């Protein structure tokens, strides 16, 4: 059963090799730049140029910014180097230098409002120079995402200058875009509230009270504040109660409800024009963080630069940094979240997750254990500790953490299925199959049809030679739901292999290898299937390929035996 662990954890051998190669090249370039060679010498410049390119490629923003700085010392007026330096410094959160480079960029490209102009806007907002902000955004044509940002920037700047009516008019271009229909109304509501006109805020937002499930939480929270400011506490409470049902555990809603129940005035969602513009930048970053993570990172950085209290911006920046494997930088960002913020707990959990990703296991355990002790009603810290132990093949300890987590919950909520599933894996891996089967069945009871549970339980039955028909059907259902999940497709192929349907096994396993080409387990399975249909040369090729992909010690030993003695000898006294 050692092979199946890849289905839960996976391998990263080829990715690690590429990363080591890039790191080696980058280290060489940095060494040249940091040597005593003159900054203007050819070797130093070449090293900086090559190093900056590799640093950008692997999202090492600090190093990219440093190396581009060396190049700009020699070519300070090169617009392309300025542009790269601006982006690198923004990505690294080095805002003062980014602002300097943005001034140079705006001088080169004055007709367009792009990231350079927005960087200057952020710095001008920070200084509360509202006329300066308007001059920046009104003197050029907004491009791409800036066309959504500029109307909000203009509106809040006009609001700051005391002209609420013109501020609301400034949002009209957003309504003409029609791509973000709630966006202009949300900011109009905020502006009216800030101007002390809750009735006007209600007029803009009342439509959303009739479509709560389809409306944004932020928009509805603005409407709630409009009601509260008019003394309509029951209407405000009704919206929040429905939001609490739709979004259980959402802390911003829970805090609003608690404030109303305590007869307290709801705190403003933004405390001024700078915070309003910062909120807009963060909102846009949140919307695009998956499609355009680099742009999202820069918008989040600008949002935080405008408003140091923008902890959502920090959370978004950290999530983008995590997505490009910059876990140390993500930890630094998360550590800056205010302990009083609604995002504090999530930030501290995320720090633990990043410590795990960095293999700083002792620190992760200490950090997450402290969180588990601090909040005895929460299971996320224990869940992460269980995951860490599974990742390190310390399944007995993983079981203990999942068991502790289940002791903290009802155990019959649909949300509890993942704990049973994870505990079931640790039980199976420690040879406690009857208990594992019980947990996996409970997970399916709480979350019927989940592809991960169907796959794991079905695979386990196939591996043991029991409940074959039901197991095959379960794995087929899992594949039907996740056709592009290479590990689940591998399970179907391996199930056919285990029941002697080798030709069908080859078809499924070839597809699994296409989906997960860098996984040792999947390649090993295809090698076995090739051997069984008489394609011995291709079988050996797949086994050799699996050996190059960082298999665990048990699998490595098995593959080496197959290469030396053939599959028949190895499977003669095993289950394959």
BELPELIN-V959672 format. One record per helix or strand of 3 or more residues. SS is the DSSP state (A for helix, B for strand). FROM is the first residue (numbers start at 1). LEN is the number of residues. If there is no record, write none. Layout:
SS:FROM:LEN ; SS:FROM:LEN
This chain:
A:2:7 ; A:13:21 ; A:42:16 ; A:61:14 ; A:79:14 ; A:95:14 ; A:115:12 ; A:130:9 ; A:146:15 ; A:164:6 ; A:172:6 ; A:181:14 ; A:198:13 ; A:212:3 ; A:217:13 ; A:233:14 ; A:251:11 ; A:273:16 ; A:293:14 ; A:311:13 ; A:327:8 ; A:344:14 ; A:361:14 ; A:380:12 ; A:395:13 ; A:414:16 ; A:433:14 ; A:451:14 ; A:468:14 ; A:486:13 ; A:502:14 ; A:520:13 ; A:536:12 ; A:553:13 ; A:567:5
